[in-house]
Amino acid sequence: MIKESKTDVKIAFRKPAYPIIPELMEYLEKYNRTTKSTLLYDDLLRFSGGISVYDKEGNDTLWLRVFYPEFEQAEIEAINYSHVMRQLLQRHCKKTPYHKQGRG
């Protein structure tokens, strides 16, 4: 169930950010769970409107479904698409060396 948002909750329910300790970063890097993205939190705040998302019982989930102007949506999708493709290519190249693909 979705209802229109009555208040600006962009920051009100934002979870705090915590630094990543070196041991966790080592683990994430070891299992290829890190990523670099050019998409920033501020980019995601450029939405033009949103609606609160409610669960089946009508309780506010504290999630907000947002809408972006067409040009903002296109830019965010382009950033995300190029990032995902770069990640997929990097993972594919690590798993399948070029010379083993019958091309060299």
CORQUI-V212483 format. One line per field, one symbol per residue. burial: # if it has 24 or more other C-alpha atoms within 12 Angstrom, else .. A space follows every 10 residues. Layout:
# CORQUI-V212483
burial: ???
This chain:
# CORQUI-V212483
burial: .........# .......... .......... .......... ...##....# ##........ .####..... .....#.... .......... .......... ....
